[in-house]
Each structure stands twice: as structure tokens, then as C-alpha cells.
Amino acid sequence: FIAFSLLPFWRDNKINYIYTDTMSIIGIIYKLIDLKKIYNSKIITPNVITFSSYSGIDKIDFVDKLKSLVIISASTSCLMAKQIVEKYAIEESKIITLLSFTNPDNNTKLLCNISTLSNKSKSKSPGLTNIQIVGEYFTSQINEPREILIKFKHAPVNLKDNIDEYIEHGLFTIQKNKDVNTSKEIYVDKDTFINTDPFLKWYNNCLEFHAPLHLSYIIHTNDTSSKLLANIALDFYKRTLISSELPKVLSSKELGEKSVDHNAKGILIVSSVLSKGQEFLSIGRDLRSFAKNTSRTFIVGISLPISSSDYDRFKSSLTYSPNRENYNFYTYWTLPIGQRMGIDDNTNSWELEKELLSKFDFEELIYAKERLEILLKLSEGLKENIFNSTINGNNIELRDDFVFWKDGYSSKGINLSPAVYLTVSVAIQNARENDNLTLSEKLISDDYQRAVLSPDCFLRFNDGIIQASLLRTCNPKELDYSISSTISKKMKEILLSIIKNVNNQRGEATIEFLIALATKRMKLTLVDLKEINEYIKSEEMGKKLNDKKDFCFKLIDFALK
């Protein structure tokens, strides 16, 4: 459109050179040349030459001014065009400025005066980026970060519908490594899960309504809980099978070209819990090789993908069929949990904490030594000690009325930390990627505006266990308040209030906040950090911090480094 709009300014067919102030509009110029050739195929393709804006004006080498055009991208007052005319005495009508705020005061040409679209207009459409004027230049303006306040709408519906059934089962463990090659930040006790009444009811209904009538094989992923699901399915077919031929049960390891009949009637593939689903994808690839035309049905208990988009790609890869209808895929519970990252890599908060504490001198810092001993056993998983204790040595606890859970759950005498962390992880990931949310509700950044977790979240969710979960599930950029002095000051005020109440419920996550600052997962401006440092080391706070005083002092020292 811009190239087409420039055609009236190119009246002379003997233009051999087009000069422009920036490479960024080269595409427009080449499109202009293509359009000109449509109307006159005999014209010679001009040479396109760029100069570096104002700094390059003195170096322009006009080969032939009479056979030249100059196209300028943008100038707030058409000053660049005026300077070129004054320096080189080129014909004014052969200089065109695309965008400016003012009309030229000579005979140089202007494509569009954008003064009516400037910041004089009070309204702004959502998602548009401000343009900042610096001298004669237009540059994109980096906007103040958006503060995202996590609300009830950020929790997926299926989370609240199902989580209350499993709160008291102890299903979840944090950072458990099943073997040396596998690390799962949220680990599900598969054997416990598949024996829960809600899941078994769903699974049997799924078999009754969705399992193929004619089935040759039941294939399960290579674990005991998935094998049990396969055997439950086999029992179902024993009870309901019309013919005497039962399906054969195979594990993913047993699957091979010789073990599967190319003329199989149908295949059921089951797994209790999936995360990345590599084993399921491997089964799918094998079946494409030697059971290409056989119908398949996939049934999964819990799926814990990094994101909904990852899950959709995974599911699409498995269900694609060369025939007209895709294969069926059923999941009891899909919970995208996000990916926790450190400053430069995928190192999560517990690994960063372990690395930090390993630098401490333990002679006087007894708590640091005890905490490190827990973190050194990270591969065994964390259930009881996911978060740091309160200053008084108690575990931080969940009180009643957690907005993401149904009313009536019991919080007395039950370790709810893993379930709370899972819940917050899913809510935060949903805030990042749910397309039903407005831009002001999405925790997603772009080149022009960062999105950060609103400090007000730590007022809305004032239970230490929820605050700690937010600190550990958010990525560092989502907790980087140092990019805005206004937001940093707000977070500082909230944090000072939390620290001030270190000996009661309002301040039970104090150590978690200090760990986040010390590991640089949360950032404030240096001015605000120094104020926190001064307050923590005050005589008043020294009395409140008890035997963890030196430990807290050490953490804030690391935050200031």
C-alpha cells in the first residue's frame, strides 16, 4: 500500500538511483520498483543506495542528481529533506518523506502527516505500542510493565473440580527423581492415584463408552500402575467380549514388529501419568510402522505437560490418522504446570537455593546447614520440607478459604504444600497462555512491554504457603520489579510489612522472600534493596529474628551483591 501510494511521486521514467536513509524500508522501495514496471516495462531498474540517516547526510554520493529520487522513512519536521536540498541543491520534488508531524516548508514531498494520530489523542487501543520522539527520530517506547493480579479466573475449571478429591491422598511430591536420567518437578504417586475411587469410576466409564468393540491389543507404558490399568481393561473385555478371543496385553518394551499382527482389529494404549509423553510418542511411531491402518484409542490418567500448546501438539501427533477420522484420545486430568527457570537456564528455585546455601559458613548458621541437608536429598523428593520454615521453626500452613479449592477442605494436621504448589503452578501457567484472558490479565511479555506478577498478589494471597508457591513457580522475569521504580517501591512496602510481622502468620514466608532475593529470582531496585537491608539489620528486627538473625543477614547480603 505504501509503495502504491508513492507512485505519483515517481513521474520521471529516467530514474536510475533511489537513495534512502535506512535499510528498514528497502522492501517498500523494491515493491515500488515492481509496481512502476507494471505501468512501464521499459524502465531501467534503479540502483538502491542507503545512507545512515542524519549521520550519513554528509557522505551521500549523488552519481546523477537529475536521475535520482530520495525517499526518507520518517522525520518529525521534514528537516532531513531540507538539509539534503541545502547541501546538494537537488530538485526539491525528488525528495519524499514517508511520515512526519509537520508539512514541509519547501517543495519537498510528504506522504503522510501523522500529527492527528499523535499523543494528542487521549484514547489508546489495547495492544498498541507508543512511539517515542527523540529529536528527529521515531522509536518504539518501552512501556511501564503490566502488573498481573492473579484471580479466581486464572485457575482452570478442571483444577477446582478435581483437586479436592486428592488433597488428602498425598499424591504429589516435588523434585523427585525416579532414576538418574529423569527429574520431575511435580511427581505423582501413580499407584495411589489409579486406586482412587474418582479415577477408577472415570476409567471404567471410559472403557464402557469409548473402548473399541473389537480389540486385538492393549499396550501400556512400562510401569506397574499402567500395567494395572491394562489388566483392568482386559478384565473389562473378559466380562463384555462377544467372541472368545481376548486382546493381548503388551508393554511398550515388548512392542515390536513381530509382536503385533499387521491385521489387528484395534489397539488400546493406556498410561497412568504422562509428563512429556516420550514413551507414548514412541509407541505411536512403532504402530505407524507395523500397524498403520489399525484404529487406536489412547487413555491417560494425569497429564502434566509444560504448556497447553505442548499438550495440543503432543495429542495431535498421536491422534493423526492417514484415514478420514483421527484416533481417539481421553485424559482424566490435564494440568499444564509450566517450566521453572533460573536466571540463565532451567535451574529451578530449589537447585538455586541449594547452590546458594553451599556457599555459607555453617559454624554459626545452624539452620542453613539443616536446610542444605534437606536439599542435598532433593532427588528423593520433597513433601514435608518444600518451603523454608517460619522464623519460629514451624512449617508454613494453609488456612481456610483458598480461592482455587472448593470449600470444606481440611487444613489441620495434613501436609498440603505439594498440592498448593501444584495448584499455583497450574494457575500461573494458565495466566501465561489462556487466550480467553484479556491482555491486561495475561502474564506474558513482548518486545515492548513486560508483564510481572503484581505485588498485590502477596496481599491478596496472604498465606505464607501460597506466597512461597508464587515465588517458586514464577520465572525470574515475572518477579523482576527492578525494571520499574514504581512497582519496586510497591513490592518493597509489602515486603517490609511481611518482615515486620515475622513472628506471626502475616510474616511466616519471610525466609522464602529473602531466599528469592538472594538467588536473584526476585529483583528490586538497589535503593529499595538497601532500605530492606537497613530495616532487617535494625535493632528492632534483630530481636524478632531470634536464632535465624545471622542467616537472614547473610541472605540480604547476597541479595545486594
C-alpha positions as CSV (number, residue, x, y, z in Angstrom):
1,F,0.0,0.0,0.0
2,I,2.8,2.4,0.9
3,A,4.7,1.6,-2.3
4,F,1.5,2.1,-4.4
5,S,1.0,5.5,-2.6
6,L,4.5,6.5,-3.7
7,L,3.8,6.0,-7.5
8,P,2.5,9.6,-8.1
9,F,5.8,11.0,-6.9
10,W,7.8,9.0,-9.5
11,R,6.9,10.8,-12.6
12,D,10.2,10.7,-14.4
13,N,10.9,7.4,-16.2
14,K,14.6,8.1,-16.2
15,I,15.3,7.5,-12.5
16,N,18.5,5.4,-12.2
17,Y,19.2,5.9,-8.5
18,I,17.0,5.8,-5.4
19,Y,18.6,6.9,-2.1
20,T,17.1,6.1,1.3
21,D,18.0,6.9,4.9
22,T,17.5,3.4,6.3
23,M,17.6,-0.3,5.2
24,S,14.3,-0.8,7.1
25,I,12.2,0.5,4.1
26,I,14.2,-1.3,1.4
27,G,11.3,-3.7,1.0
28,I,8.9,-0.8,0.2
29,I,11.3,0.6,-2.4
30,Y,11.7,-2.7,-4.2
31,K,7.9,-3.1,-4.3
32,L,7.7,0.4,-5.6
33,I,10.1,-0.5,-8.5
34,D,8.0,-3.6,-9.2
35,L,4.8,-1.6,-9.4
36,K,6.4,1.0,-11.7
37,K,7.4,-1.7,-14.1
38,I,3.8,-2.9,-14.3
39,Y,2.9,0.5,-15.8
40,N,6.2,0.9,-17.8
41,S,8.1,-2.3,-18.5
42,K,10.8,-0.5,-20.3
43,I,12.2,1.4,-17.3
44,I,15.7,0.5,-16.1
45,T,15.8,-0.9,-12.5
46,P,17.3,1.8,-10.4
47,N,20.2,1.2,-8.0
48,V,19.1,1.5,-4.4
49,I,21.6,3.2,-2.1
50,T,21.3,3.7,1.6
51,F,22.9,6.4,3.9
52,S,22.8,6.3,7.7
53,S,20.2,8.9,8.5
54,Y,21.5,12.3,9.7
55,S,25.0,10.9,10.3
56,G,25.2,9.9,6.7
57,I,23.9,13.0,5.0
58,D,27.5,14.4,4.5
59,K,28.6,11.2,2.8
60,I,25.8,10.9,0.2
61,D,27.4,10.5,-3.2
62,F,24.9,11.6,-5.8
63,V,26.0,10.0,-9.1
64,D,23.4,11.9,-11.1
65,K,21.1,14.2,-9.2
66,L,18.8,14.7,-12.2
67,K,18.1,10.9,-12.3
68,S,17.7,10.4,-8.6
69,L,14.9,10.0,-6.0
70,V,15.4,10.3,-2.3
71,I,13.0,8.5,0.0
72,I,13.2,9.3,3.7
73,S,11.5,7.0,6.2
74,A,10.4,9.5,8.9
75,S,11.3,12.9,10.2
76,T,9.3,14.8,12.8
77,S,9.6,18.2,10.9
78,C,10.9,17.2,7.4
79,L,14.3,18.6,8.5
80,M,16.3,15.9,6.8
81,A,14.8,16.6,3.4
82,K,15.5,20.4,3.9
83,Q,19.2,19.7,4.8
84,I,19.7,17.5,1.7
85,V,18.3,20.2,-0.6
86,E,20.5,22.9,1.0
87,K,23.7,20.7,0.9
88,Y,23.3,19.2,-2.6
89,A,20.9,21.5,-4.5
90,I,18.9,18.6,-5.6
91,E,15.4,19.2,-7.1
92,E,13.0,19.5,-4.1
93,S,10.2,17.5,-5.8
94,K,12.5,14.4,-5.9
95,I,12.7,14.1,-2.1
96,I,9.8,12.3,-0.4
97,T,9.4,11.8,3.3
98,L,7.0,9.0,4.3
99,L,6.0,10.2,7.8
100,S,6.2,13.5,9.6
101,F,4.4,15.6,12.2
102,T,4.6,18.8,10.0
103,N,4.2,19.6,6.4
104,P,7.4,20.7,4.6
105,D,8.1,24.4,4.3
106,N,9.5,23.9,0.8
107,N,8.6,21.9,-2.3
108,T,9.8,18.6,-0.9
109,K,7.1,15.9,-0.7
110,L,5.4,14.3,2.3
111,L,3.4,11.1,2.0
112,C,1.6,11.3,5.4
113,N,1.3,13.9,8.1
114,I,0.6,11.9,11.3
115,S,0.1,14.8,13.6
116,T,-3.6,13.9,14.1
117,L,-2.5,10.4,15.2
118,S,0.0,11.6,17.8
119,N,-0.3,11.5,21.6
120,K,-2.7,14.4,21.4
121,S,-5.3,11.7,21.2
122,K,-6.3,10.6,24.7
123,S,-7.6,7.2,23.8
124,K,-5.4,4.2,23.0
125,S,-6.4,0.9,21.5
126,P,-5.4,-2.2,23.5
127,G,-2.1,-3.8,22.4
128,L,-0.8,-0.7,20.5
129,T,2.8,0.4,21.2
130,N,3.7,4.0,22.0
131,I,6.1,5.8,19.6
132,Q,8.6,7.9,21.3
133,I,10.0,11.0,19.6
134,V,13.8,11.6,20.2
135,G,14.9,14.7,18.2
136,E,14.1,13.9,14.6
137,Y,13.8,10.1,15.2
138,F,10.8,7.9,15.9
139,T,11.5,4.9,18.2
140,S,9.3,2.4,19.9
141,Q,8.7,3.3,23.5
142,I,9.2,0.6,26.2
143,N,6.1,0.8,28.3
144,E,5.7,0.5,32.0
145,P,5.4,-3.2,32.9
146,R,1.9,-4.6,33.2
147,E,1.1,-5.8,36.7
148,I,-0.9,-9.1,36.6
149,L,-3.1,-9.8,39.6
150,I,-3.9,-13.5,39.9
151,K,-7.6,-14.1,40.4
152,F,-10.1,-16.9,40.5
153,K,-10.5,-16.8,36.7
154,H,-6.8,-17.8,36.3
155,A,-7.5,-21.3,37.7
156,P,-8.7,-23.8,35.0
157,V,-12.1,-25.2,35.8
158,N,-10.9,-28.9,35.9
159,L,-8.4,-28.0,38.6
160,K,-11.0,-26.9,41.2
161,D,-13.4,-29.7,40.1
162,N,-10.8,-32.4,40.8
163,I,-8.1,-31.2,43.2
164,D,-10.3,-31.6,46.3
165,E,-10.6,-35.4,45.7
166,Y,-6.8,-35.7,46.1
167,I,-5.8,-33.1,48.7
168,E,-5.6,-35.7,51.5
169,H,-4.1,-38.6,49.4
170,G,-0.5,-37.3,49.5
171,L,-0.3,-37.9,45.7
172,F,2.3,-35.2,44.9
173,T,6.0,-34.9,45.6
174,I,8.2,-32.0,44.5
175,Q,11.6,-32.6,42.7
176,K,11.6,-36.4,42.8
177,N,14.0,-38.2,40.5
178,K,12.7,-41.7,39.7
179,D,16.1,-42.6,38.3
180,V,19.3,-40.7,37.4
181,N,18.1,-39.8,34.0
182,T,14.6,-38.5,35.0
183,S,13.8,-35.4,37.0
184,K,10.2,-34.3,37.7
185,E,9.5,-31.1,39.5
186,I,6.0,-32.4,40.3
187,Y,5.9,-36.1,40.7
188,V,2.6,-38.1,41.0
189,D,2.3,-41.3,43.1
190,K,0.9,-43.3,40.3
191,D,0.0,-46.4,42.3
192,T,-2.0,-44.4,44.8
193,F,-3.7,-42.3,42.1
194,I,-5.0,-45.2,40.0
195,N,-6.6,-46.8,43.0
196,T,-8.7,-43.7,44.0
197,D,-12.4,-44.0,43.6
198,P,-13.0,-40.9,41.4
199,F,-10.4,-42.0,38.8
200,L,-11.5,-45.7,38.8
201,K,-15.1,-44.6,38.2
202,W,-14.0,-42.4,35.3
203,Y,-11.7,-45.1,33.8
204,N,-14.4,-47.8,33.8
205,N,-16.9,-45.4,32.3
206,C,-14.3,-44.5,29.6
207,L,-13.8,-48.2,28.8
208,E,-17.6,-48.8,28.7
209,F,-18.4,-45.8,26.4
210,H,-15.2,-45.3,24.3
211,A,-13.2,-48.6,24.2
212,P,-13.3,-50.3,20.7
213,L,-15.8,-53.2,20.4
214,H,-13.2,-55.2,18.5
215,L,-9.8,-55.1,20.1
216,S,-6.6,-57.1,19.4
217,Y,-4.1,-55.4,21.7
218,I,-3.8,-53.5,25.0
219,I,-0.5,-51.7,25.2
220,H,0.7,-49.9,28.3
221,T,3.7,-47.7,29.2
222,N,6.4,-49.6,31.1
223,D,5.4,-49.1,34.7
224,T,3.4,-51.1,37.2
225,S,0.5,-48.7,37.5
226,S,-0.1,-48.5,33.8
227,K,0.2,-52.3,33.6
228,L,-2.6,-52.5,36.2
229,L,-4.7,-50.2,34.0
230,A,-4.1,-52.6,31.1
231,N,-5.2,-55.5,33.3
232,I,-8.4,-53.6,34.4
233,A,-9.1,-53.1,30.7
234,L,-8.5,-56.8,30.0
235,D,-11.0,-57.8,32.8
236,F,-13.5,-55.4,31.2
237,Y,-13.2,-57.3,27.9
238,K,-13.5,-60.6,29.6
239,R,-16.8,-59.5,31.0
240,T,-18.2,-57.9,27.9
241,L,-16.5,-59.7,25.0
242,I,-18.9,-61.2,22.5
243,S,-16.3,-63.6,20.9
244,S,-13.9,-65.8,22.8
245,E,-10.8,-64.1,21.5
246,L,-9.3,-61.8,24.2
247,P,-6.9,-58.9,23.4
248,K,-3.3,-59.4,24.1
249,V,-1.5,-57.2,26.7
250,L,1.9,-55.8,25.8
251,S,4.2,-53.3,27.5
252,S,5.9,-50.6,25.4
253,K,9.2,-52.5,25.8
254,E,7.6,-55.7,24.4
255,L,6.1,-53.8,21.4
256,G,7.8,-54.8,18.2
257,E,7.0,-55.8,14.6
258,K,6.9,-59.5,15.4
259,S,4.6,-59.0,18.4
260,V,1.8,-57.1,16.6
261,D,-0.4,-58.6,13.8
262,H,-0.5,-56.3,10.8
263,N,-4.2,-57.1,10.5
264,A,-5.0,-56.2,14.1
265,K,-8.6,-55.0,14.6
266,G,-8.0,-52.4,17.2
267,I,-5.4,-51.2,19.7
268,L,-5.9,-49.6,23.2
269,I,-3.0,-47.7,24.6
270,V,-3.0,-46.7,28.3
271,S,-0.8,-44.8,30.8
272,S,-1.4,-43.7,34.4
273,V,0.6,-40.5,34.3
274,L,2.4,-38.6,31.5
275,S,4.6,-35.5,31.6
276,K,6.5,-35.1,28.3
277,G,4.9,-38.3,26.9
278,Q,8.1,-39.5,25.1
279,E,7.1,-43.2,25.7
280,F,3.6,-42.6,24.3
281,L,5.1,-40.9,21.2
282,S,7.5,-43.9,20.8
283,I,4.5,-46.3,20.9
284,G,2.8,-44.1,18.3
285,R,5.8,-44.2,16.0
286,D,6.1,-48.0,16.3
287,L,2.4,-48.5,15.5
288,R,2.7,-46.3,12.4
289,S,5.4,-48.7,11.2
290,F,3.7,-52.0,11.6
291,A,0.1,-51.4,12.3
292,K,-0.5,-48.5,10.0
293,N,-4.2,-48.9,9.3
294,T,-5.3,-50.2,12.7
295,S,-7.6,-48.0,14.8
296,R,-6.2,-46.8,18.1
297,T,-7.7,-45.4,21.4
298,F,-5.5,-43.6,23.9
299,I,-6.4,-43.3,27.6
300,V,-4.3,-41.3,30.1
301,G,-4.9,-40.7,33.8
302,I,-3.0,-37.5,34.6
303,S,-1.1,-35.4,32.0
304,L,1.4,-32.9,33.3
305,P,2.7,-31.0,30.2
306,I,4.7,-27.8,30.4
307,S,2.0,-25.9,28.5
308,S,-1.4,-26.4,26.8
309,S,0.2,-25.8,23.4
310,D,2.8,-28.5,24.1
311,Y,-0.1,-30.8,25.1
312,D,-2.1,-30.0,22.0
313,R,0.9,-30.7,19.7
314,F,1.6,-34.0,21.6
315,K,-2.1,-35.0,21.3
316,S,-2.3,-34.1,17.6
317,S,0.8,-36.1,16.8
318,L,-0.7,-39.2,18.4
319,T,-4.2,-38.9,17.1
320,Y,-3.4,-38.1,13.4
321,S,-4.7,-40.9,11.2
322,P,-4.0,-41.4,7.5
323,N,-7.7,-42.3,7.2
324,R,-10.5,-39.8,7.3
325,E,-11.1,-39.9,11.1
326,N,-8.5,-39.2,13.7
327,Y,-7.8,-41.6,16.6
328,N,-9.5,-41.1,20.0
329,F,-7.6,-39.7,23.0
330,Y,-9.1,-39.4,26.5
331,T,-7.4,-37.8,29.6
332,Y,-8.9,-37.7,33.1
333,W,-6.9,-34.7,34.2
334,T,-4.6,-32.4,32.2
335,L,-2.6,-29.9,34.2
336,P,-0.1,-27.7,32.4
337,I,2.4,-26.8,35.1
338,G,4.9,-24.5,33.3
339,Q,8.6,-24.6,33.4
340,R,10.5,-23.1,36.3
341,M,13.7,-21.4,35.2
342,G,16.7,-19.8,36.9
343,I,18.5,-16.7,35.7
344,D,20.2,-18.2,32.6
345,D,18.9,-21.8,32.4
346,N,16.3,-24.3,33.5
347,T,17.7,-24.4,37.1
348,N,14.7,-24.2,39.4
349,S,14.4,-22.5,42.7
350,W,15.4,-25.4,44.9
351,E,18.6,-26.0,42.9
352,L,19.4,-22.3,43.1
353,E,18.7,-22.4,46.9
354,K,21.0,-25.4,47.3
355,E,23.8,-23.7,45.3
356,L,23.4,-20.5,47.5
357,L,23.4,-22.3,50.8
358,S,26.5,-24.3,49.8
359,K,28.4,-21.0,50.0
360,F,27.6,-20.4,53.6
361,D,29.8,-20.9,56.6
362,F,27.9,-23.3,58.8
363,E,29.7,-22.9,62.1
364,E,27.2,-20.3,63.3
365,L,24.4,-20.8,60.7
366,I,22.8,-24.0,62.0
367,Y,19.5,-23.5,60.2
368,A,21.4,-23.1,56.8
369,K,23.2,-26.4,57.4
370,E,19.9,-28.2,58.3
371,R,18.2,-26.8,55.2
372,L,21.1,-27.7,52.9
373,E,21.0,-31.3,54.2
374,I,17.4,-31.5,53.1
375,L,18.1,-30.0,49.7
376,L,21.1,-32.4,49.2
377,K,18.5,-35.2,49.2
378,L,16.4,-33.4,46.5
379,S,16.3,-36.5,44.2
380,E,14.3,-38.3,46.9
381,G,11.6,-35.7,46.6
382,L,10.2,-33.0,48.9
383,K,6.9,-33.4,50.7
384,E,7.3,-32.1,54.3
385,N,10.0,-29.5,53.7
386,I,9.2,-28.0,50.3
387,F,9.4,-24.5,51.8
388,N,11.5,-22.9,54.5
389,S,10.1,-22.8,58.0
390,T,8.9,-19.7,59.8
391,I,11.3,-17.8,62.0
392,N,9.9,-19.7,64.9
393,G,10.7,-23.1,63.3
394,N,7.2,-24.1,62.3
395,N,6.0,-25.2,58.9
396,I,4.1,-22.7,57.0
397,E,0.5,-23.8,56.6
398,L,-2.6,-23.2,54.5
399,R,-5.6,-21.7,56.2
400,D,-9.2,-22.0,55.2
401,D,-10.8,-20.4,52.1
402,F,-8.2,-21.0,49.4
403,V,-9.9,-19.5,46.4
404,F,-8.7,-22.2,44.0
405,W,-10.1,-25.1,46.1
406,K,-13.7,-25.9,47.0
407,D,-14.9,-25.0,50.4
408,G,-14.7,-27.7,53.2
409,Y,-11.2,-29.0,52.8
410,S,-9.3,-29.8,55.9
411,S,-6.1,-28.0,56.7
412,K,-5.4,-29.4,60.1
413,G,-2.7,-31.9,60.6
414,I,-2.3,-32.5,56.8
415,N,0.8,-31.6,54.7
416,L,-0.8,-29.6,51.9
417,S,2.4,-28.0,50.5
418,P,2.8,-30.2,47.3
419,A,-0.9,-29.8,46.4
420,V,-0.8,-26.0,47.0
421,Y,2.3,-25.7,44.9
422,L,0.8,-27.7,42.1
423,T,-2.4,-25.6,42.2
424,V,-0.4,-22.3,42.0
425,S,1.8,-23.7,39.2
426,V,-1.3,-24.5,37.1
427,A,-2.9,-21.1,37.8
428,I,0.3,-19.2,36.8
429,Q,0.7,-21.2,33.6
430,N,-2.9,-20.6,32.7
431,A,-2.3,-16.9,33.3
432,R,0.5,-17.1,30.7
433,E,-1.3,-18.8,27.9
434,N,-5.1,-18.8,28.3
435,D,-6.4,-17.0,25.2
436,N,-9.7,-16.3,26.8
437,L,-8.0,-13.8,29.1
438,T,-7.6,-10.2,28.1
439,L,-4.1,-8.7,27.6
440,S,-4.4,-7.0,31.0
441,E,-4.9,-10.4,32.6
442,K,-2.2,-12.4,30.8
443,L,1.2,-12.9,32.4
444,I,3.0,-12.7,29.0
445,S,5.6,-10.2,27.8
446,D,6.6,-8.9,24.4
447,D,9.4,-6.8,23.0
448,Y,7.7,-3.5,24.1
449,Q,6.2,-4.3,27.4
450,R,7.0,-6.7,30.2
451,A,4.4,-8.4,32.4
452,V,5.2,-9.0,36.0
453,L,3.3,-10.7,38.8
454,S,1.6,-7.8,40.6
455,P,3.0,-7.2,44.1
456,D,-0.7,-7.0,45.2
457,C,-0.8,-10.8,44.8
458,F,1.2,-11.1,48.0
459,L,-1.6,-9.1,49.8
460,R,-4.5,-11.0,48.2
461,F,-2.8,-14.3,49.0
462,N,-1.5,-13.7,52.4
463,D,-1.0,-17.3,53.5
464,G,2.8,-17.9,53.6
465,I,2.4,-21.2,51.8
466,I,0.7,-19.6,48.8
467,Q,3.2,-16.7,48.8
468,A,6.1,-19.2,48.7
469,S,4.4,-21.1,45.9
470,L,4.1,-17.9,43.8
471,L,7.8,-17.1,44.5
472,R,8.9,-20.5,43.3
473,T,6.6,-21.1,40.4
474,C,7.1,-17.7,38.7
475,N,10.1,-17.2,36.4
476,P,12.7,-14.5,37.3
477,K,11.4,-12.1,34.7
478,E,7.9,-12.3,36.2
479,L,9.4,-11.2,39.5
480,D,11.8,-8.6,38.2
481,Y,10.5,-5.4,39.8
482,S,13.8,-3.6,39.3
483,I,12.6,-2.5,35.8
484,S,10.1,-0.1,37.4
485,S,10.9,2.1,40.3
486,T,7.2,2.5,41.0
487,I,6.5,-1.3,41.1
488,S,9.7,-2.0,43.0
489,K,8.7,0.6,45.6
490,K,5.3,-1.1,46.0
491,M,6.9,-4.5,46.4
492,K,9.3,-3.1,48.9
493,E,6.5,-1.7,51.1
494,I,4.7,-5.0,51.0
495,L,7.9,-6.9,51.9
496,L,8.7,-4.6,54.7
497,S,5.2,-5.2,56.1
498,I,5.7,-9.0,55.8
499,I,9.1,-8.8,57.5
500,K,7.7,-6.6,60.3
501,N,5.2,-9.4,61.1
502,V,7.9,-12.1,61.0
503,N,6.7,-13.6,64.3
504,N,3.0,-14.0,63.3
505,Q,1.1,-15.5,60.4
506,R,1.4,-12.5,58.1
507,G,5.2,-12.9,58.1
508,E,5.6,-16.7,58.0
509,A,7.1,-16.6,54.5
510,T,9.8,-14.1,55.3
511,I,12.7,-16.5,54.7
512,E,11.2,-17.5,51.4
513,F,11.2,-13.9,50.3
514,L,14.8,-13.4,51.4
515,I,15.8,-16.6,49.5
516,A,14.1,-15.3,46.4
517,L,16.0,-12.0,46.7
518,A,19.3,-13.8,47.5
519,T,19.1,-16.1,44.5
520,K,18.1,-13.2,42.2
521,R,14.7,-14.8,41.3
522,M,13.1,-11.7,42.7
523,K,14.7,-8.3,42.0
524,L,14.1,-4.8,43.4
525,T,15.9,-1.6,42.6
526,L,19.1,-1.1,44.6
527,V,17.5,1.8,46.5
528,D,14.7,-0.4,47.7
529,L,17.0,-3.3,48.5
530,K,19.2,-1.1,50.6
531,E,16.1,0.1,52.6
532,I,15.1,-3.6,53.2
533,N,18.7,-4.3,54.3
534,E,18.7,-1.4,56.7
535,Y,15.4,-2.5,58.2
536,I,16.3,-6.2,58.6
537,K,19.6,-5.2,60.4
538,S,17.9,-2.8,62.7
539,E,17.9,-3.4,66.4
540,E,14.1,-3.9,66.4
541,M,14.3,-6.7,63.8
542,G,17.4,-8.3,65.3
543,K,15.3,-9.2,68.4
544,K,12.4,-10.6,66.2
545,L,14.7,-12.8,64.0
546,N,15.8,-14.9,67.0
547,D,18.4,-17.5,66.2
548,K,18.0,-17.0,62.5
549,K,19.2,-13.4,62.6
550,D,22.6,-14.1,61.1
551,F,21.1,-16.3,58.5
552,C,18.7,-13.6,57.4
553,F,21.5,-11.0,57.4
554,K,23.5,-13.3,55.1
555,L,20.6,-13.7,52.7
556,I,20.1,-9.9,52.3
557,D,23.9,-9.5,51.9
558,F,23.7,-11.9,48.9
559,A,20.8,-10.0,47.5
560,L,22.9,-6.8,47.5
561,K,25.8,-8.4,45.6
